[in-house]
Amino acid sequence: MRFGELQASIGIIQLLRNFHFKPCARTKVPLVYAKKNFLIAAEGGIHLMVEKLEKTI
């Protein structure tokens, strides 16, 4: 269990180091939460645009 959590953390860190995330036009701002879901979720989902960051070093 701990190894899987470590792998997930490292994967998220790598994504944040190498890519820039910003909301797409389809994402409603401010977020409206879906009332029918058991877990907290945005109505219509969250759509992101992903841009690869250029290496400067």
C-alpha distance matrix in Angstrom:
0.0 3.8 5.5 5.3 6.4 8.7 10.0 10.8 12.5 14.5 15.5 16.8 18.6 20.2 21.4 22.9 24.6 26.2 27.1 29.0 28.2 30.9 31.7 33.8 37.1 35.5 33.2 35.0 35.6 35.2 32.3 33.2 30.5 30.5 31.6 30.6 26.8 24.6 22.3 24.1 25.2 28.2 31.1 31.6 28.4 27.9 29.4 29.0 31.1 29.3 31.4 30.5 31.4 33.9 33.3 36.0 35.5
3.8 0.0 3.8 5.4 5.1 6.2 8.6 9.9 10.5 12.3 14.2 15.4 16.5 18.4 20.1 21.2 22.5 24.5 25.7 27.6 27.2 30.1 31.3 33.7 37.0 35.8 33.4 35.2 35.4 35.0 32.3 33.6 31.1 31.6 32.8 32.3 28.5 26.3 23.7 25.0 26.1 28.9 32.0 32.6 29.2 28.3 29.7 28.8 30.7 28.7 30.5 29.4 29.8 32.2 31.3 33.6 33.0
5.5 3.8 0.0 3.8 5.4 5.0 6.2 8.6 9.8 10.6 12.3 14.3 15.3 16.5 18.5 20.1 21.0 22.6 24.2 26.5 26.4 29.6 31.0 33.1 36.7 35.6 33.4 35.6 35.9 35.8 33.3 34.7 32.4 32.8 34.4 33.8 30.0 28.1 25.4 26.6 27.2 29.8 32.8 33.0 29.4 28.4 29.3 28.2 29.7 27.4 28.9 27.5 28.0 30.1 29.1 31.7 30.9
5.3 5.4 3.8 0.0 3.8 5.4 5.1 6.2 8.6 9.9 10.5 12.4 14.2 15.4 16.6 18.5 20.0 21.3 22.3 24.5 24.0 27.0 28.2 30.1 33.6 32.3 30.2 32.4 33.0 33.0 30.3 31.7 29.3 29.5 31.2 30.4 26.6 25.0 22.4 23.6 24.0 26.5 29.4 29.4 25.9 25.1 26.0 25.2 26.8 24.8 26.7 25.6 26.5 29.0 28.4 31.2 30.8
6.4 5.1 5.4 3.8 0.0 3.8 5.5 5.1 6.1 8.6 9.8 10.7 12.3 14.3 15.4 16.6 18.3 20.2 21.1 22.8 22.2 25.1 26.3 28.6 32.0 30.9 28.5 30.5 30.7 30.5 27.9 29.4 27.2 27.7 29.4 29.0 25.3 23.6 20.6 21.4 22.1 24.6 27.7 28.1 24.6 23.4 24.7 23.8 25.6 23.7 25.6 24.8 25.4 28.0 27.5 30.0 29.8
8.7 6.2 5.0 5.4 3.8 0.0 3.8 5.5 5.1 6.2 8.6 10.0 10.6 12.3 14.3 15.5 16.4 18.4 20.0 22.1 22.1 25.3 27.0 29.4 33.0 32.3 29.9 32.1 32.1 32.0 29.7 31.6 29.7 30.5 32.4 32.3 28.5 27.0 23.8 24.3 24.8 26.9 30.2 30.4 26.7 25.1 26.0 24.5 25.9 23.5 24.9 23.6 23.8 26.1 25.1 27.5 27.0
10.0 8.6 6.2 5.1 5.5 3.8 0.0 3.8 5.4 5.2 6.1 8.7 9.9 10.6 12.4 14.4 15.3 16.6 18.1 20.6 20.7 24.0 25.7 27.8 31.4 30.6 28.7 31.2 31.5 31.8 29.5 31.4 29.6 30.2 32.4 32.0 28.3 27.1 24.1 24.5 24.5 26.4 29.4 29.1 25.4 23.9 24.3 22.8 23.9 21.4 22.8 21.3 22.0 24.2 23.4 26.2 25.8
10.8 9.9 8.6 6.2 5.1 5.5 3.8 0.0 3.8 5.5 5.1 6.3 8.6 9.9 10.7 12.4 14.3 15.6 16.3 18.4 17.9 21.0 22.4 24.5 28.1 27.2 25.1 27.5 27.9 28.1 25.7 27.6 25.8 26.5 28.7 28.4 24.7 23.8 20.6 20.9 20.7 22.6 25.6 25.5 21.7 20.2 20.9 19.6 21.1 18.9 20.8 19.8 20.8 23.4 23.2 26.0 26.1
12.5 10.5 9.8 8.6 6.1 5.1 5.4 3.8 0.0 3.8 5.4 5.2 6.2 8.7 10.0 10.7 12.3 14.4 15.4 17.2 17.1 20.3 22.0 24.6 28.2 27.7 25.3 27.5 27.4 27.5 25.4 27.6 26.0 27.2 29.5 29.7 26.0 25.0 21.6 21.4 21.4 23.1 26.4 26.5 22.7 20.8 21.5 19.8 21.2 18.9 20.4 19.4 19.6 22.2 21.8 24.2 24.2
14.5 12.3 10.6 9.9 8.6 6.2 5.2 5.5 3.8 0.0 3.8 5.5 5.0 6.2 8.7 9.9 10.4 12.3 14.1 16.5 17.2 20.7 22.9 25.3 29.0 28.8 26.8 29.3 29.2 29.6 27.7 30.1 28.9 30.1 32.6 32.7 29.1 28.4 24.9 24.6 24.3 25.6 28.9 28.5 24.7 22.5 22.7 20.5 21.2 18.4 19.3 17.6 17.7 19.9 19.0 21.5 21.2
15.5 14.2 12.3 10.5 9.8 8.6 6.1 5.1 5.4 3.8 0.0 3.8 5.4 5.2 6.3 8.7 9.9 10.8 12.0 14.6 14.9 18.5 20.5 22.5 26.2 25.9 24.1 26.9 27.2 27.8 25.9 28.2 27.1 28.1 30.8 30.8 27.2 26.9 23.5 23.2 22.4 23.5 26.5 25.8 22.0 19.8 19.7 17.6 18.2 15.5 16.7 15.2 16.0 18.5 18.3 21.2 21.4
16.8 15.4 14.3 12.4 10.7 10.0 8.7 6.3 5.2 5.5 3.8 0.0 3.8 5.4 5.1 6.2 8.6 10.1 10.5 12.2 12.2 15.5 17.5 19.9 23.6 23.4 21.3 23.9 23.8 24.4 22.6 25.1 24.1 25.4 28.2 28.6 25.2 24.9 21.4 20.6 19.8 20.7 23.8 23.4 19.6 17.2 17.3 15.1 16.1 13.7 15.2 14.4 15.0 18.0 18.1 20.8 21.5
18.6 16.5 15.3 14.2 12.3 10.6 9.9 8.6 6.2 5.0 5.4 3.8 0.0 3.8 5.5 5.2 6.1 8.7 10.1 12.0 13.0 16.4 19.0 21.6 25.3 25.7 23.5 26.0 25.5 26.0 24.6 27.5 26.7 28.4 31.2 31.8 28.5 28.1 24.5 23.4 22.8 23.5 26.8 26.4 22.6 19.9 19.8 17.2 17.6 14.8 15.5 14.1 13.7 16.3 15.9 18.1 18.5
20.2 18.4 16.5 15.4 14.3 12.3 10.6 9.9 8.7 6.2 5.2 5.4 3.8 0.0 3.8 5.5 5.1 6.2 8.4 11.3 12.8 16.6 19.4 21.5 25.3 25.7 24.1 26.9 26.7 27.6 26.3 29.2 28.6 30.1 33.1 33.5 30.2 30.2 26.7 25.7 24.6 25.0 28.0 27.2 23.4 20.6 19.9 17.0 16.8 13.5 13.6 11.6 11.6 13.8 13.3 16.1 16.5
21.4 20.1 18.5 16.6 15.4 14.3 12.4 10.7 10.0 8.7 6.3 5.1 5.5 3.8 0.0 3.8 5.5 5.4 5.7 8.4 9.4 13.1 15.8 17.7 21.5 21.9 20.4 23.4 23.4 24.5 23.2 26.0 25.7 27.2 30.3 30.8 27.7 28.0 24.5 23.4 21.8 21.9 24.8 23.7 20.0 17.1 16.2 13.2 13.1 9.9 10.6 9.4 10.2 13.1 13.7 16.7 17.8
22.9 21.2 20.1 18.5 16.6 15.5 14.4 12.4 10.7 9.9 8.7 6.2 5.2 5.5 3.8 0.0 3.8 5.6 5.6 6.9 8.2 11.7 14.7 17.3 21.0 21.8 19.8 22.5 21.9 22.8 21.9 25.0 25.0 26.9 30.0 31.0 28.0 28.3 24.6 23.0 21.7 21.5 24.6 23.9 20.3 17.0 16.4 13.3 13.2 10.4 10.7 10.0 9.6 12.8 13.4 15.6 17.0
24.6 22.5 21.0 20.0 18.3 16.4 15.3 14.3 12.3 10.4 9.9 8.6 6.1 5.1 5.5 3.8 0.0 3.8 6.0 8.2 10.7 14.2 17.6 20.0 23.6 24.8 23.1 25.8 25.0 26.0 25.4 28.7 28.7 30.7 33.8 34.8 31.7 32.0 28.4 26.7 25.5 25.3 28.3 27.5 23.9 20.6 19.6 16.3 15.5 12.2 11.4 9.5 8.1 10.4 10.2 12.3 13.3
26.2 24.5 22.6 21.3 20.2 18.4 16.6 15.6 14.4 12.3 10.8 10.1 8.7 6.2 5.4 5.6 3.8 0.0 3.8 7.2 10.1 13.6 17.0 18.7 22.4 23.6 22.5 25.5 25.2 26.6 25.9 29.1 29.4 31.1 34.5 35.2 32.3 32.9 29.4 27.8 26.1 25.6 28.3 27.0 23.5 20.3 18.6 15.1 13.6 10.0 8.7 6.1 5.4 7.9 8.4 11.4 12.9
27.1 25.7 24.2 22.3 21.1 20.0 18.1 16.3 15.4 14.1 12.0 10.5 10.1 8.4 5.7 5.6 6.0 3.8 0.0 3.8 6.5 10.0 13.3 14.9 18.6 19.8 18.8 21.9 21.7 23.3 22.7 25.9 26.4 28.2 31.6 32.5 29.8 30.7 27.3 25.5 23.5 22.6 25.1 23.6 20.3 17.0 15.1 11.5 9.9 6.4 5.5 4.5 5.2 8.8 10.7 13.4 15.7
29.0 27.6 26.5 24.5 22.8 22.1 20.6 18.4 17.2 16.5 14.6 12.2 12.0 11.3 8.4 6.9 8.2 7.2 3.8 0.0 3.8 6.7 10.4 12.4 15.8 17.5 16.3 19.1 18.5 20.1 20.0 23.4 24.4 26.4 29.9 31.1 28.7 29.9 26.5 24.2 22.1 20.8 23.2 21.9 18.8 15.2 13.5 9.7 8.2 5.7 5.1 6.4 6.5 10.2 12.6 14.7 17.4
28.2 27.2 26.4 24.0 22.2 22.1 20.7 17.9 17.1 17.2 14.9 12.2 13.0 12.8 9.4 8.2 10.7 10.1 6.5 3.8 0.0 3.8 7.0 9.3 12.9 14.2 12.7 15.5 15.2 16.8 16.4 19.8 20.7 22.7 26.2 27.4 25.1 26.5 23.2 20.8 18.5 17.1 19.4 18.1 15.1 11.4 9.9 6.2 5.8 4.8 6.6 9.0 10.1 13.9 16.3 18.5 21.1
30.9 30.1 29.6 27.0 25.1 25.3 24.0 21.0 20.3 20.7 18.5 15.5 16.4 16.6 13.1 11.7 14.2 13.6 10.0 6.7 3.8 0.0 3.8 6.5 9.7 11.5 9.9 12.5 12.0 13.9 14.0 17.5 19.0 21.2 24.8 26.3 24.5 26.2 23.1 20.4 17.8 15.7 17.7 16.4 13.9 10.2 8.6 5.5 5.4 6.8 8.5 11.7 12.8 16.3 19.1 20.8 23.8
31.7 31.3 31.0 28.2 26.3 27.0 25.7 22.4 22.0 22.9 20.5 17.5 19.0 19.4 15.8 14.7 17.6 17.0 13.3 10.4 7.0 3.8 0.0 3.8 6.7 8.0 6.2 8.9 8.9 11.1 11.1 14.3 16.1 18.1 21.8 23.4 21.9 24.0 21.1 18.3 15.5 12.8 14.3 13.0 10.9 7.4 6.0 4.5 6.0 8.9 11.4 14.8 16.3 19.8 22.7 24.6 27.6
33.8 33.7 33.1 30.1 28.6 29.4 27.8 24.5 24.6 25.3 22.5 19.9 21.6 21.5 17.7 17.3 20.0 18.7 14.9 12.4 9.3 6.5 3.8 0.0 3.8 5.4 5.6 8.8 10.0 12.7 12.7 15.3 17.3 18.8 22.5 23.8 22.6 25.2 22.7 20.1 16.8 13.9 14.5 12.3 10.9 8.2 5.5 5.0 5.6 9.3 11.8 15.5 17.5 20.8 24.0 26.0 29.2
37.1 37.0 36.7 33.6 32.0 33.0 31.4 28.1 28.2 29.0 26.2 23.6 25.3 25.3 21.5 21.0 23.6 22.4 18.6 15.8 12.9 9.7 6.7 3.8 0.0 3.8 5.5 7.6 9.1 12.1 12.6 14.7 17.3 18.7 22.3 23.8 23.2 26.1 24.0 21.3 17.9 14.6 14.3 12.1 11.9 10.0 8.0 8.7 9.2 12.9 15.1 18.8 20.8 23.8 27.2 29.0 32.3
35.5 35.8 35.6 32.3 30.9 32.3 30.6 27.2 27.7 28.8 25.9 23.4 25.7 25.7 21.9 21.8 24.8 23.6 19.8 17.5 14.2 11.5 8.0 5.4 3.8 0.0 3.8 6.3 9.2 11.9 11.3 12.8 15.0 15.8 19.4 20.5 20.0 23.1 21.4 18.9 15.3 12.0 11.2 8.6 8.8 7.9 6.4 8.7 10.3 14.0 16.8 20.4 22.7 26.0 29.2 31.4 34.5
33.2 33.4 33.4 30.2 28.5 29.9 28.7 25.1 25.3 26.8 24.1 21.3 23.5 24.1 20.4 19.8 23.1 22.5 18.8 16.3 12.7 9.9 6.2 5.6 5.5 3.8 0.0 3.8 6.3 8.7 7.9 9.9 12.0 13.5 17.2 18.7 17.9 20.7 18.6 15.8 12.5 9.1 9.2 7.6 7.1 5.4 5.4 7.7 10.3 13.7 16.7 20.2 22.1 25.6 28.6 30.6 33.6
35.0 35.2 35.6 32.4 30.5 32.1 31.2 27.5 27.5 29.3 26.9 23.9 26.0 26.9 23.4 22.5 25.8 25.5 21.9 19.1 15.5 12.5 8.9 8.8 7.6 6.3 3.8 0.0 3.8 5.9 5.6 7.2 10.2 12.1 15.4 17.5 17.3 20.2 18.4 15.3 12.4 8.6 8.3 7.9 8.5 7.8 9.0 11.3 13.8 17.2 20.0 23.5 25.2 28.7 31.6 33.3 36.3
35.6 35.4 35.9 33.0 30.7 32.1 31.5 27.9 27.4 29.2 27.2 23.8 25.5 26.7 23.4 21.9 25.0 25.2 21.7 18.5 15.2 12.0 8.9 10.0 9.1 9.2 6.3 3.8 0.0 3.0 5.0 7.8 11.1 13.9 16.9 19.5 19.2 21.7 19.5 16.0 13.7 10.3 10.9 11.3 11.3 9.8 11.1 12.4 14.7 17.7 20.2 23.6 24.7 28.1 30.9 32.3 35.3
35.2 35.0 35.8 33.0 30.5 32.0 31.8 28.1 27.5 29.6 27.8 24.4 26.0 27.6 24.5 22.8 26.0 26.6 23.3 20.1 16.8 13.9 11.1 12.7 12.1 11.9 8.7 5.9 3.0 0.0 3.8 6.5 9.6 12.9 15.5 18.5 18.3 20.5 18.4 14.7 13.0 9.9 10.8 12.3 12.3 11.1 13.1 14.5 17.0 19.8 22.3 25.6 26.5 30.0 32.5 33.8 36.6
32.3 32.3 33.3 30.3 27.9 29.7 29.5 25.7 25.4 27.7 25.9 22.6 24.6 26.3 23.2 21.9 25.4 25.9 22.7 20.0 16.4 14.0 11.1 12.7 12.6 11.3 7.9 5.6 5.0 3.8 0.0 3.8 6.3 9.5 12.4 15.2 14.6 16.8 14.8 11.2 9.3 6.2 7.5 9.4 9.2 8.6 11.5 13.4 16.5 19.2 22.2 25.3 26.5 30.1 32.6 34.2 36.9
33.2 33.6 34.7 31.7 29.4 31.6 31.4 27.6 27.6 30.1 28.2 25.1 27.5 29.2 26.0 25.0 28.7 29.1 25.9 23.4 19.8 17.5 14.3 15.3 14.7 12.8 9.9 7.2 7.8 6.5 3.8 0.0 3.8 6.6 9.1 12.1 12.3 14.9 13.5 10.3 8.6 5.7 5.6 8.6 9.5 10.4 13.5 16.0 19.3 22.1 25.3 28.4 29.9 33.6 36.0 37.8 40.4
30.5 31.1 32.4 29.3 27.2 29.7 29.6 25.8 26.0 28.9 27.1 24.1 26.7 28.6 25.7 25.0 28.7 29.4 26.4 24.4 20.7 19.0 16.1 17.3 17.3 15.0 12.0 10.2 11.1 9.6 6.3 3.8 0.0 3.8 6.2 9.1 8.9 11.1 9.9 6.8 5.7 4.4 5.2 8.9 9.3 10.8 14.3 17.0 20.6 23.0 26.4 29.2 30.8 34.5 36.8 38.7 41.1
30.5 31.6 32.8 29.5 27.7 30.5 30.2 26.5 27.2 30.1 28.1 25.4 28.4 30.1 27.2 26.9 30.7 31.1 28.2 26.4 22.7 21.2 18.1 18.8 18.7 15.8 13.5 12.1 13.9 12.9 9.5 6.6 3.8 0.0 3.8 5.7 6.0 9.1 9.0 7.2 5.8 5.6 4.6 8.1 9.2 11.8 15.2 18.3 22.0 24.4 28.0 30.8 32.7 36.4 38.7 40.9 43.3
31.6 32.8 34.4 31.2 29.4 32.4 32.4 28.7 29.5 32.6 30.8 28.2 31.2 33.1 30.3 30.0 33.8 34.5 31.6 29.9 26.2 24.8 21.8 22.5 22.3 19.4 17.2 15.4 16.9 15.5 12.4 9.1 6.2 3.8 0.0 3.8 5.7 8.1 9.3 8.4 8.5 9.2 8.2 11.7 12.9 15.6 19.0 22.1 25.7 28.1 31.7 34.4 36.2 40.0 42.2 44.3 46.6
30.6 32.3 33.8 30.4 29.0 32.3 32.0 28.4 29.7 32.7 30.8 28.6 31.8 33.5 30.8 31.0 34.8 35.2 32.5 31.1 27.4 26.3 23.4 23.8 23.8 20.5 18.7 17.5 19.5 18.5 15.2 12.1 9.1 5.7 3.8 0.0 3.8 6.6 8.9 9.5 9.4 10.7 9.5 12.1 13.4 16.5 19.7 23.0 26.6 28.9 32.6 35.1 37.2 41.0 43.1 45.5 47.7
26.8 28.5 30.0 26.6 25.3 28.5 28.3 24.7 26.0 29.1 27.2 25.2 28.5 30.2 27.7 28.0 31.7 32.3 29.8 28.7 25.1 24.5 21.9 22.6 23.2 20.0 17.9 17.3 19.2 18.3 14.6 12.3 8.9 6.0 5.7 3.8 0.0 3.8 5.4 6.7 6.9 9.4 9.3 11.8 11.9 14.8 18.1 21.1 24.8 26.6 30.3 32.6 34.7 38.4 40.4 42.9 44.8
24.6 26.3 28.1 25.0 23.6 27.0 27.1 23.8 25.0 28.4 26.9 24.9 28.1 30.2 28.0 28.3 32.0 32.9 30.7 29.9 26.5 26.2 24.0 25.2 26.1 23.1 20.7 20.2 21.7 20.5 16.8 14.9 11.1 9.1 8.1 6.6 3.8 0.0 3.8 6.7 8.6 11.8 12.6 15.1 14.7 17.1 20.5 23.1 26.8 28.3 31.9 33.9 35.8 39.5 41.1 43.6 45.3
22.3 23.7 25.4 22.4 20.6 23.8 24.1 20.6 21.6 24.9 23.5 21.4 24.5 26.7 24.5 24.6 28.4 29.4 27.3 26.5 23.2 23.1 21.1 22.7 24.0 21.4 18.6 18.4 19.5 18.4 14.8 13.5 9.9 9.0 9.3 8.9 5.4 3.8 0.0 3.8 6.1 9.8 11.7 14.1 12.8 14.6 18.1 20.3 24.0 25.2 28.8 30.6 32.3 36.1 37.6 40.0 41.6
24.1 25.0 26.6 23.6 21.4 24.3 24.5 20.9 21.4 24.6 23.2 20.6 23.4 25.7 23.4 23.0 26.7 27.8 25.5 24.2 20.8 20.4 18.3 20.1 21.3 18.9 15.8 15.3 16.0 14.7 11.2 10.3 6.8 7.2 8.4 9.5 6.7 6.7 3.8 0.0 3.8 7.0 9.5 12.4 11.0 12.2 16.0 18.1 21.8 23.3 26.8 28.9 30.4 34.1 35.8 38.0 39.9
25.2 26.1 27.2 24.0 22.1 24.8 24.5 20.7 21.4 24.3 22.4 19.8 22.8 24.6 21.8 21.7 25.5 26.1 23.5 22.1 18.5 17.8 15.5 16.8 17.9 15.3 12.5 12.4 13.7 13.0 9.3 8.6 5.7 5.8 8.5 9.4 6.9 8.6 6.1 3.8 0.0 3.8 6.4 8.7 7.2 8.8 12.5 15.0 18.8 20.5 24.1 26.5 28.3 32.0 34.0 36.3 38.4
28.2 28.9 29.8 26.5 24.6 26.9 26.4 22.6 23.1 25.6 23.5 20.7 23.5 25.0 21.9 21.5 25.3 25.6 22.6 20.8 17.1 15.7 12.8 13.9 14.6 12.0 9.1 8.6 10.3 9.9 6.2 5.7 4.4 5.6 9.2 10.7 9.4 11.8 9.8 7.0 3.8 0.0 3.8 6.1 5.1 6.6 10.2 13.0 16.7 19.0 22.5 25.3 27.1 30.9 33.2 35.4 37.7
31.1 32.0 32.8 29.4 27.7 30.2 29.4 25.6 26.4 28.9 26.5 23.8 26.8 28.0 24.8 24.6 28.3 28.3 25.1 23.2 19.4 17.7 14.3 14.5 14.3 11.2 9.2 8.3 10.9 10.8 7.5 5.6 5.2 4.6 8.2 9.5 9.3 12.6 11.7 9.5 6.4 3.8 0.0 3.8 5.5 8.2 11.2 14.5 18.0 20.8 24.3 27.3 29.4 33.1 35.6 37.9 40.4
31.6 32.6 33.0 29.4 28.1 30.4 29.1 25.5 26.5 28.5 25.8 23.4 26.4 27.2 23.7 23.9 27.5 27.0 23.6 21.9 18.1 16.4 13.0 12.3 12.1 8.6 7.6 7.9 11.3 12.3 9.4 8.6 8.9 8.1 11.7 12.1 11.8 15.1 14.1 12.4 8.7 6.1 3.8 0.0 3.8 6.9 8.8 12.5 15.7 18.7 22.2 25.3 27.7 31.3 34.0 36.5 39.1
28.4 29.2 29.4 25.9 24.6 26.7 25.4 21.7 22.7 24.7 22.0 19.6 22.6 23.4 20.0 20.3 23.9 23.5 20.3 18.8 15.1 13.9 10.9 10.9 11.9 8.8 7.1 8.5 11.3 12.3 9.2 9.5 9.3 9.2 12.9 13.4 11.9 14.7 12.8 11.0 7.2 5.1 5.5 3.8 0.0 3.8 6.4 9.8 13.3 15.8 19.5 22.3 24.7 28.3 30.9 33.4 35.9
27.9 28.3 28.4 25.1 23.4 25.1 23.9 20.2 20.8 22.5 19.8 17.2 19.9 20.6 17.1 17.0 20.6 20.3 17.0 15.2 11.4 10.2 7.4 8.2 10.0 7.9 5.4 7.8 9.8 11.1 8.6 10.4 10.8 11.8 15.6 16.5 14.8 17.1 14.6 12.2 8.8 6.6 8.2 6.9 3.8 0.0 3.8 6.5 10.2 12.6 16.2 19.1 21.2 24.9 27.5 29.8 32.4
29.4 29.7 29.3 26.0 24.7 26.0 24.3 20.9 21.5 22.7 19.7 17.3 19.8 19.9 16.2 16.4 19.6 18.6 15.1 13.5 9.9 8.6 6.0 5.5 8.0 6.4 5.4 9.0 11.1 13.1 11.5 13.5 14.3 15.2 19.0 19.7 18.1 20.5 18.1 16.0 12.5 10.2 11.2 8.8 6.4 3.8 0.0 3.8 7.0 9.9 13.4 16.5 19.0 22.5 25.3 27.8 30.6
29.0 28.8 28.2 25.2 23.8 24.5 22.8 19.6 19.8 20.5 17.6 15.1 17.2 17.0 13.2 13.3 16.3 15.1 11.5 9.7 6.2 5.5 4.5 5.0 8.7 8.7 7.7 11.3 12.4 14.5 13.4 16.0 17.0 18.3 22.1 23.0 21.1 23.1 20.3 18.1 15.0 13.0 14.5 12.5 9.8 6.5 3.8 0.0 3.8 6.3 9.8 12.9 15.2 18.8 21.6 24.1 26.8
31.1 30.7 29.7 26.8 25.6 25.9 23.9 21.1 21.2 21.2 18.2 16.1 17.6 16.8 13.1 13.2 15.5 13.6 9.9 8.2 5.8 5.4 6.0 5.6 9.2 10.3 10.3 13.8 14.7 17.0 16.5 19.3 20.6 22.0 25.7 26.6 24.8 26.8 24.0 21.8 18.8 16.7 18.0 15.7 13.3 10.2 7.0 3.8 0.0 3.8 6.7 10.2 12.7 16.0 19.1 21.5 24.5
29.3 28.7 27.4 24.8 23.7 23.5 21.4 18.9 18.9 18.4 15.5 13.7 14.8 13.5 9.9 10.4 12.2 10.0 6.4 5.7 4.8 6.8 8.9 9.3 12.9 14.0 13.7 17.2 17.7 19.8 19.2 22.1 23.0 24.4 28.1 28.9 26.6 28.3 25.2 23.3 20.5 19.0 20.8 18.7 15.8 12.6 9.9 6.3 3.8 0.0 3.8 6.7 9.4 12.8 15.7 18.4 21.2
31.4 30.5 28.9 26.7 25.6 24.9 22.8 20.8 20.4 19.3 16.7 15.2 15.5 13.6 10.6 10.7 11.4 8.7 5.5 5.1 6.6 8.5 11.4 11.8 15.1 16.8 16.7 20.0 20.2 22.3 22.2 25.3 26.4 28.0 31.7 32.6 30.3 31.9 28.8 26.8 24.1 22.5 24.3 22.2 19.5 16.2 13.4 9.8 6.7 3.8 0.0 3.8 6.3 9.3 12.6 15.2 18.1
30.5 29.4 27.5 25.6 24.8 23.6 21.3 19.8 19.4 17.6 15.2 14.4 14.1 11.6 9.4 10.0 9.5 6.1 4.5 6.4 9.0 11.7 14.8 15.5 18.8 20.4 20.2 23.5 23.6 25.6 25.3 28.4 29.2 30.8 34.4 35.1 32.6 33.9 30.6 28.9 26.5 25.3 27.3 25.3 22.3 19.1 16.5 12.9 10.2 6.7 3.8 0.0 3.8 6.5 9.4 12.4 15.1
31.4 29.8 28.0 26.5 25.4 23.8 22.0 20.8 19.6 17.7 16.0 15.0 13.7 11.6 10.2 9.6 8.1 5.4 5.2 6.5 10.1 12.8 16.3 17.5 20.8 22.7 22.1 25.2 24.7 26.5 26.5 29.9 30.8 32.7 36.2 37.2 34.7 35.8 32.3 30.4 28.3 27.1 29.4 27.7 24.7 21.2 19.0 15.2 12.7 9.4 6.3 3.8 0.0 3.8 6.5 9.0 11.9
33.9 32.2 30.1 29.0 28.0 26.1 24.2 23.4 22.2 19.9 18.5 18.0 16.3 13.8 13.1 12.8 10.4 7.9 8.8 10.2 13.9 16.3 19.8 20.8 23.8 26.0 25.6 28.7 28.1 30.0 30.1 33.6 34.5 36.4 40.0 41.0 38.4 39.5 36.1 34.1 32.0 30.9 33.1 31.3 28.3 24.9 22.5 18.8 16.0 12.8 9.3 6.5 3.8 0.0 3.8 6.2 9.2
33.3 31.3 29.1 28.4 27.5 25.1 23.4 23.2 21.8 19.0 18.3 18.1 15.9 13.3 13.7 13.4 10.2 8.4 10.7 12.6 16.3 19.1 22.7 24.0 27.2 29.2 28.6 31.6 30.9 32.5 32.6 36.0 36.8 38.7 42.2 43.1 40.4 41.1 37.6 35.8 34.0 33.2 35.6 34.0 30.9 27.5 25.3 21.6 19.1 15.7 12.6 9.4 6.5 3.8 0.0 3.8 5.8
36.0 33.6 31.7 31.2 30.0 27.5 26.2 26.0 24.2 21.5 21.2 20.8 18.1 16.1 16.7 15.6 12.3 11.4 13.4 14.7 18.5 20.8 24.6 26.0 29.0 31.4 30.6 33.3 32.3 33.8 34.2 37.8 38.7 40.9 44.3 45.5 42.9 43.6 40.0 38.0 36.3 35.4 37.9 36.5 33.4 29.8 27.8 24.1 21.5 18.4 15.2 12.4 9.0 6.2 3.8 0.0 3.8
35.5 33.0 30.9 30.8 29.8 27.0 25.8 26.1 24.2 21.2 21.4 21.5 18.5 16.5 17.8 17.0 13.3 12.9 15.7 17.4 21.1 23.8 27.6 29.2 32.3 34.5 33.6 36.3 35.3 36.6 36.9 40.4 41.1 43.3 46.6 47.7 44.8 45.3 41.6 39.9 38.4 37.7 40.4 39.1 35.9 32.4 30.6 26.8 24.5 21.2 18.1 15.1 11.9 9.2 5.8 3.8 0.0
